[in-house]
Amino acid sequence: MTRAPRILIVEDQYVAAIDCQGELARAGMETVGIASTAAEAYLLAAREKPDLILMDIRLASRADGIETAREIYEHFGIRSVFVTAQESPETRALAQSAHPLGWIAKPYRPSDLLRGVKAALDQLAPLSS
């Protein structure tokens, strides 16, 4: 039996984070933590070593999600999927420096969230086998 995918949620809106956590749980995934700031995200990523991070771009800290995702990737090799309303071509171009595995636009339907997460996990699967 394989273990459930371990996901870190980085989201500054508590209700959105809890909703996301519920959707992941219903799909058989484990949430290893919820962070609302860059510092919390970094510490949780270091401690929990999740398989994937769902990263909002706008955080409750000076550092944004792009910078945070890039630092986590550089230090721990953990990849992110951006879950955000920030959809401009400029933002997407900046986000490429974090080597994201996908992009889920807010507001999203639960099916959009799960499709994006599963697509990202499928990209990671060859690395873990």
Backbone as a chain_set.jsonl record, in Angstrom:
{"seq": "MTRAPRILIVEDQYVAAIDCQGELARAGMETVGIASTAAEAYLLAAREKPDLILMDIRLASRADGIETAREIYEHFGIRSVFVTAQESPETRALAQSAHPLGWIAKPYRPSDLLRGVKAALDQLAPLSS", "coords": {"N": [[0.851, -1.18, 0.0], [0.578, 2.197, -0.836], [1.649, 5.339, 0.531], [-0.321, 8.185, 1.568], [-0.306, 11.182, -0.372], [1.59, 13.937, 0.821], [0.857, 17.163, 1.68], [1.604, 20.613, 1.871], [-0.059, 23.501, 2.776], [-0.021, 26.82, 1.853], [-1.357, 29.683, 2.595], [-2.92, 32.754, 3.085], [-5.512, 33.304, 3.818], [-7.591, 32.118, 6.13], [-10.077, 30.649, 6.042], [-10.146, 29.832, 3.363], [-7.895, 28.19, 3.357], [-8.654, 26.142, 5.137], [-10.865, 25.088, 3.767], [-9.534, 24.111, 1.497], [-7.893, 22.195, 2.712], [-9.86, 20.388, 3.577], [-10.877, 19.478, 1.1], [-8.612, 18.177, 0.087], [-8.297, 16.159, 2.021], [-10.658, 14.672, 1.623], [-10.01, 13.598, -0.783], [-8.14, 11.784, -0.117], [-5.629, 12.68, 0.631], [-2.928, 13.918, 2.67], [-2.659, 16.693, 4.77], [0.096, 18.425, 5.821], [0.42, 20.713, 7.18], [-0.584, 24.162, 7.679], [0.299, 27.276, 6.536], [0.585, 30.803, 6.894], [2.381, 32.757, 6.439], [5.591, 33.576, 4.955], [7.77, 32.783, 6.555], [6.617, 30.849, 8.268], [5.895, 28.957, 6.335], [8.395, 28.18, 5.321], [9.59, 27.037, 7.628], [7.783, 24.922, 8.178], [8.052, 23.445, 5.808], [10.737, 22.664, 6.012], [10.655, 21.084, 8.324], [8.575, 19.163, 7.883], [8.876, 18.124, 5.314], [7.139, 17.978, 2.877], [5.445, 16.391, 0.064], [4.525, 18.09, -1.847], [3.76, 21.562, -2.318], [1.069, 23.759, -1.913], [0.84, 26.882, -2.937], [0.013, 30.152, -2.233], [0.293, 33.363, -3.766], [0.098, 35.909, -2.648], [0.877, 36.625, 0.578], [0.66, 36.701, 4.214], [2.838, 38.279, 4.945], [5.96, 40.07, 4.498], [7.532, 38.892, 2.506], [6.664, 37.325, -0.552], [4.676, 34.657, -2.087], [5.988, 33.679, -4.369], [8.719, 34.239, -3.989], [9.05, 32.757, -1.64], [8.395, 30.117, -2.471], [10.487, 29.739, -4.287], [12.764, 29.863, -2.593], [12.267, 27.649, -0.913], [12.312, 25.59, -2.797], [14.984, 25.809, -3.693], [16.42, 25.227, -1.319], [15.357, 22.821, -0.307], [14.371, 21.302, -2.383], [11.678, 20.974, -2.816], [8.731, 21.113, -4.618], [6.245, 23.422, -5.883], [2.759, 24.239, -6.413], [1.163, 26.953, -7.678], [-1.534, 28.606, -6.219], [-3.689, 30.897, -6.834], [-5.059, 34.224, -7.327], [-3.607, 35.92, -8.765], [-2.939, 36.378, -11.871], [-1.579, 37.532, -13.999], [0.445, 37.837, -16.996], [2.998, 38.795, -16.388], [3.308, 38.128, -13.679], [3.18, 35.352, -13.838], [5.486, 34.909, -15.341], [7.481, 35.779, -13.545], [7.084, 33.856, -11.583], [8.132, 31.549, -12.667], [10.745, 31.22, -11.888], [10.635, 29.765, -9.595], [10.209, 27.208, -10.346], [7.566, 25.977, -10.716], [5.049, 23.397, -10.504], [2.587, 23.723, -11.508], [-0.448, 25.681, -11.875], [-3.14, 27.016, -10.295], [-6.041, 28.711, -10.674], [-7.654, 31.155, -8.672], [-10.969, 32.239, -8.056], [-11.467, 28.751, -7.398], [-12.951, 25.636, -8.38], [-13.647, 22.682, -6.463], [-13.017, 20.423, -8.032], [-11.2, 21.511, -9.855], [-9.055, 22.148, -8.191], [-8.278, 19.577, -7.245], [-7.652, 18.302, -9.656], [-5.456, 19.848, -10.492], [-3.628, 19.358, -8.391], [-3.315, 16.564, -8.573], [-2.21, 16.375, -11.142], [0.241, 17.642, -10.714], [1.382, 15.913, -8.809], [1.574, 13.642, -10.388], [3.604, 14.464, -12.105], [5.711, 14.41, -10.36], [5.866, 11.734, -9.72], [7.558, 10.015, -11.421], [10.048, 10.698, -10.384], [10.1, 9.678, -7.837], [9.985, 6.985, -8.063]], "CA": [[0.0, 0.0, 0.0], [1.353, 3.43, -0.896], [1.203, 6.334, 1.498], [-1.054, 9.333, 1.037], [0.537, 12.351, -0.658], [1.7, 14.898, 1.925], [0.739, 18.489, 1.083], [1.663, 21.804, 2.716], [-0.89, 24.588, 2.261], [0.457, 28.149, 2.221], [-2.527, 30.503, 2.243], [-3.139, 33.736, 4.147], [-6.931, 33.361, 4.17], [-7.823, 30.92, 6.932], [-11.22, 29.872, 5.554], [-9.716, 29.2, 2.109], [-6.954, 27.117, 3.701], [-9.42, 25.039, 5.74], [-11.619, 24.479, 2.666], [-8.565, 23.366, 0.704], [-7.518, 21.036, 3.509], [-10.97, 19.452, 3.521], [-10.911, 18.864, -0.236], [-7.486, 17.246, -0.001], [-8.597, 15.012, 2.882], [-11.679, 13.86, 0.948], [-9.348, 12.924, -1.909], [-7.181, 10.828, 0.419], [-4.307, 13.296, 0.8], [-2.634, 14.395, 4.016], [-2.125, 18.048, 4.904], [1.112, 18.411, 6.877], [0.369, 21.982, 7.874], [-1.092, 25.355, 7.001], [1.112, 28.45, 6.852], [0.062, 32.041, 6.314], [3.519, 33.644, 6.17], [6.759, 32.947, 4.346], [8.568, 32.136, 7.601], [5.922, 29.621, 8.674], [5.991, 28.006, 5.227], [9.762, 27.679, 5.279], [9.795, 26.153, 8.776], [7.002, 23.695, 7.987], [8.667, 22.674, 4.72], [11.964, 22.072, 6.55], [10.331, 20.064, 9.317], [7.658, 18.121, 7.421], [9.297, 17.611, 3.993], [5.954, 17.54, 2.114], [5.648, 16.015, -1.334], [4.088, 19.201, -2.689], [3.242, 22.736, -1.61], [0.084, 24.609, -2.575], [1.381, 28.185, -2.544], [-0.611, 31.401, -2.649], [1.321, 34.364, -4.043], [-0.036, 36.977, -1.652], [0.942, 36.04, 1.91], [0.549, 37.632, 5.336], [4.211, 38.634, 5.323], [6.62, 40.907, 3.502], [7.901, 38.011, 1.394], [5.498, 36.761, -1.238], [4.707, 33.228, -2.35], [6.976, 33.345, -5.401], [10.017, 34.223, -3.304], [9.025, 31.648, -0.684], [8.474, 28.87, -3.238], [11.838, 29.653, -4.844], [13.686, 29.524, -1.506], [12.01, 26.272, -0.481], [12.814, 24.713, -3.858], [16.451, 25.856, -3.699], [16.983, 24.613, -0.117], [14.842, 21.487, 0.01], [13.952, 20.596, -3.593], [10.237, 20.731, -2.77], [8.076, 21.878, -5.668], [4.975, 24.069, -5.543], [1.716, 24.612, -7.358], [0.627, 28.242, -7.251], [-2.986, 28.691, -6.118], [-3.724, 32.345, -6.675], [-5.826, 35.062, -8.251], [-2.607, 36.714, -9.486], [-2.852, 35.644, -13.13], [-1.002, 38.316, -15.098], [1.616, 37.227, -17.64], [4.203, 39.209, -15.665], [3.381, 37.321, -12.459], [3.527, 33.99, -14.257], [6.896, 34.904, -15.743], [8.264, 35.833, -12.307], [6.904, 32.601, -10.85], [8.899, 30.461, -13.282], [12.001, 31.044, -11.158], [10.38, 28.809, -8.511], [10.005, 25.9, -10.986], [6.281, 25.429, -10.276], [4.48, 22.244, -11.196], [1.268, 24.057, -12.013], [-1.068, 26.962, -11.545], [-4.581, 26.877, -10.099], [-6.588, 30.061, -10.559], [-8.727, 31.43, -7.717], [-11.549, 31.16, -7.256], [-11.449, 27.464, -8.083], [-13.893, 24.596, -7.96], [-12.892, 21.56, -5.886], [-12.483, 19.565, -9.096], [-10.015, 22.181, -10.412], [-7.987, 21.975, -7.215], [-7.813, 18.19, -7.246], [-7.028, 18.034, -10.959], [-4.143, 20.485, -10.467], [-2.763, 18.645, -7.444], [-2.994, 15.242, -9.135], [-1.296, 16.578, -12.275], [1.555, 17.934, -10.14], [1.894, 14.674, -8.213], [1.951, 12.758, -11.501], [4.904, 14.916, -12.588], [6.704, 13.99, -9.368], [5.893, 10.275, -9.597], [8.753, 9.355, -11.975], [11.203, 11.001, -9.553], [10.065, 8.924, -6.594], [9.946, 5.524, -8.286]], "C": [[0.898, 1.245, 0.0], [0.791, 4.44, 0.1], [0.479, 7.48, 0.794], [-0.071, 10.451, 0.719], [0.457, 13.354, 0.482], [1.812, 16.295, 1.331], [0.845, 19.571, 2.162], [0.838, 22.888, 2.043], [-0.324, 25.91, 2.78], [-0.566, 29.145, 1.685], [-2.797, 31.469, 3.383], [-4.6, 33.894, 4.548], [-7.327, 32.045, 4.839], [-8.96, 30.047, 6.382], [-10.854, 29.154, 4.252], [-8.781, 28.027, 2.393], [-7.683, 25.904, 4.269], [-10.255, 24.327, 4.67], [-10.707, 23.602, 1.816], [-8.16, 22.081, 1.433], [-8.615, 19.964, 3.475], [-11.064, 18.738, 2.186], [-9.789, 17.839, -0.398], [-7.755, 15.99, 0.821], [-9.623, 14.091, 2.221], [-11.088, 13.095, -0.225], [-8.258, 11.954, -1.434], [-5.764, 11.357, 0.581], [-4.163, 13.836, 2.217], [-2.098, 15.825, 3.962], [-1.157, 18.037, 6.078], [1.151, 19.717, 7.654], [-0.23, 23.069, 7.012], [-0.243, 26.524, 7.478], [0.47, 29.671, 6.214], [1.168, 33.041, 5.986], [4.655, 32.854, 5.536], [7.572, 32.186, 5.39], [7.93, 30.832, 8.066], [6.046, 28.553, 7.59], [7.37, 27.365, 5.18], [10.009, 26.68, 6.415], [9.032, 24.838, 8.633], [7.588, 22.831, 6.881], [9.924, 21.966, 5.221], [11.658, 20.906, 7.485], [9.569, 18.88, 8.729], [8.053, 17.466, 6.101], [8.096, 17.091, 3.182], [6.337, 17.124, 0.697], [5.418, 17.204, -2.254], [3.601, 20.338, -1.806], [2.218, 23.433, -2.489], [0.35, 26.019, -2.066], [0.57, 29.333, -3.12], [0.515, 32.396, -2.919], [1.278, 35.488, -3.023], [-0.115, 36.335, -0.274], [0.813, 37.123, 2.975], [1.946, 37.972, 5.866], [4.796, 39.509, 4.22], [7.005, 40.082, 2.277], [6.645, 37.433, 0.761], [5.697, 35.269, -1.504], [5.715, 32.816, -3.404], [8.361, 33.231, -4.768], [10.111, 33.022, -2.36], [9.151, 30.31, -1.395], [9.875, 28.668, -3.803], [12.84, 29.241, -3.764], [13.507, 28.075, -1.037], [12.527, 25.291, -1.531], [14.341, 24.651, -3.828], [17.058, 25.126, -2.495], [16.567, 23.163, 0.094], [14.417, 20.675, -1.217], [12.467, 20.292, -3.644], [9.563, 21.678, -3.755], [6.714, 22.387, -5.202], [4.029, 24.112, -6.733], [1.184, 25.935, -6.832], [-0.889, 28.209, -7.324], [-3.272, 30.153, -5.814], [-4.658, 33.014, -7.67], [-4.891, 35.944, -9.073], [-2.264, 36.011, -10.793], [-2.163, 36.391, -14.261], [0.184, 37.583, -15.719], [2.921, 37.589, -16.921], [4.394, 38.367, -14.399], [3.772, 35.892, -12.798], [4.993, 33.893, -14.659], [7.809, 34.942, -14.516], [8.229, 34.5, -11.568], [7.727, 31.458, -11.43], [10.22, 30.216, -12.564], [11.866, 30.048, -10.004], [10.152, 27.396, -9.043], [8.677, 25.255, -10.568], [5.848, 24.234, -11.121], [3.097, 22.533, -11.749], [0.775, 25.365, -11.459], [-2.559, 26.725, -11.444], [-5.134, 28.266, -9.818], [-7.699, 30.112, -9.519], [-9.73, 32.362, -8.376], [-11.583, 29.874, -8.072], [-12.578, 26.584, -7.565], [-13.07, 23.465, -7.354], [-12.287, 20.655, -6.959], [-11.246, 20.178, -9.747], [-8.812, 21.994, -9.486], [-7.416, 20.566, -7.295], [-7.141, 17.81, -8.559], [-5.611, 18.619, -10.995], [-3.157, 19.777, -9.552], [-2.359, 17.294, -8.022], [-2.04, 15.354, -10.312], [0.121, 16.852, -11.765], [2.169, 16.674, -9.533], [2.309, 13.677, -9.287], [3.306, 13.162, -12.081], [6.028, 14.496, -11.64], [6.886, 12.484, -9.322], [7.131, 9.63, -10.214], [10.002, 9.58, -11.123], [11.254, 10.118, -8.317], [10.049, 7.425, -6.814], [11.294, 4.971, -8.62]], "O": [[1.865, 1.319, 0.758], [-0.385, 4.396, 0.459], [0.646, 7.706, -0.404], [0.895, 10.653, 1.455], [-0.615, 13.592, 1.04], [2.739, 16.584, 0.575], [0.249, 19.453, 3.232], [1.024, 23.161, 0.857], [-0.167, 26.1, 3.986], [-0.629, 29.413, 0.485], [-2.895, 31.047, 4.536], [-4.89, 34.565, 5.539], [-7.389, 30.999, 4.194], [-8.807, 28.83, 6.275], [-11.215, 27.992, 4.064], [-8.869, 26.988, 1.74], [-7.364, 24.767, 3.921], [-10.342, 23.099, 4.668], [-11.07, 22.48, 1.46], [-8.094, 21.011, 0.828], [-8.322, 18.774, 3.358], [-11.303, 17.531, 2.139], [-10.0, 16.761, -0.954], [-7.472, 14.88, 0.37], [-9.474, 12.87, 2.255], [-11.614, 12.053, -0.615], [-7.541, 11.373, -2.248], [-4.81, 10.583, 0.66], [-5.15, 14.168, 2.875], [-1.186, 16.122, 3.19], [-1.533, 17.686, 7.196], [1.836, 19.818, 8.672], [-0.368, 22.93, 5.797], [-0.084, 26.736, 8.68], [-0.115, 29.588, 5.134], [0.92, 34.054, 5.331], [4.676, 31.624, 5.578], [8.013, 31.066, 5.135], [8.62, 29.827, 8.24], [6.274, 27.381, 7.891], [7.494, 26.151, 5.019], [10.57, 25.607, 6.192], [9.565, 23.769, 8.93], [7.617, 21.606, 7.006], [10.154, 20.802, 4.894], [12.322, 19.871, 7.44], [9.875, 17.728, 9.036], [7.604, 16.359, 5.805], [8.04, 15.91, 2.841], [7.412, 17.463, 0.202], [6.038, 17.312, -3.312], [3.1, 20.121, -0.703], [2.466, 23.672, -3.671], [0.112, 26.315, -0.895], [0.451, 29.475, -4.337], [1.594, 32.267, -2.341], [2.324, 35.966, -2.583], [-1.053, 35.592, 0.017], [0.854, 38.315, 2.671], [2.193, 37.953, 7.072], [4.205, 39.667, 3.151], [6.822, 40.525, 1.143], [5.685, 37.094, 1.454], [6.741, 34.699, -1.189], [6.249, 31.708, -3.342], [9.078, 32.254, -4.984], [11.143, 32.354, -2.299], [9.93, 29.456, -0.971], [10.392, 27.551, -3.799], [13.674, 28.366, -3.995], [14.486, 27.368, -0.796], [13.119, 24.269, -1.184], [14.925, 23.571, -3.926], [18.096, 24.477, -2.628], [17.344, 22.364, 0.617], [14.133, 19.483, -1.098], [12.034, 19.447, -4.428], [9.793, 22.887, -3.73], [6.117, 21.858, -4.264], [4.441, 24.033, -7.89], [0.797, 26.03, -5.668], [-1.465, 27.836, -8.345], [-3.118, 30.6, -4.678], [-5.001, 32.45, -8.709], [-5.341, 36.642, -9.983], [-1.392, 35.143, -10.819], [-2.168, 35.909, -15.394], [0.851, 36.797, -15.046], [3.842, 36.775, -16.858], [5.509, 37.947, -14.09], [4.604, 35.293, -12.117], [5.662, 32.907, -14.352], [8.801, 34.216, -14.459], [9.232, 34.072, -10.996], [7.99, 30.482, -10.728], [10.759, 29.112, -12.629], [12.868, 29.546, -9.495], [9.924, 26.477, -8.257], [8.665, 24.11, -10.115], [6.23, 24.09, -12.283], [2.496, 21.673, -12.393], [1.455, 26.055, -10.699], [-3.181, 26.277, -12.407], [-4.746, 28.916, -8.848], [-8.569, 29.243, -9.477], [-9.343, 33.202, -9.188], [-11.713, 29.911, -9.296], [-13.084, 26.773, -6.458], [-11.9, 23.307, -7.703], [-11.164, 20.175, -6.805], [-10.338, 19.451, -10.151], [-7.701, 21.719, -9.937], [-6.203, 20.39, -7.401], [-6.158, 17.068, -8.56], [-4.679, 17.969, -11.469], [-1.987, 19.614, -9.898], [-1.187, 16.921, -7.967], [-1.152, 14.516, -10.469], [1.091, 16.346, -12.329], [3.354, 16.405, -9.731], [3.287, 12.95, -9.117], [4.077, 12.3, -12.505], [7.156, 14.257, -12.07], [7.947, 12.001, -8.926], [7.72, 8.756, -9.578], [10.914, 8.754, -11.133], [12.336, 9.838, -7.801], [10.096, 6.662, -5.849], [11.432, 3.767, -8.836]]}, "num_chains": 1, "name": "protein.A"}
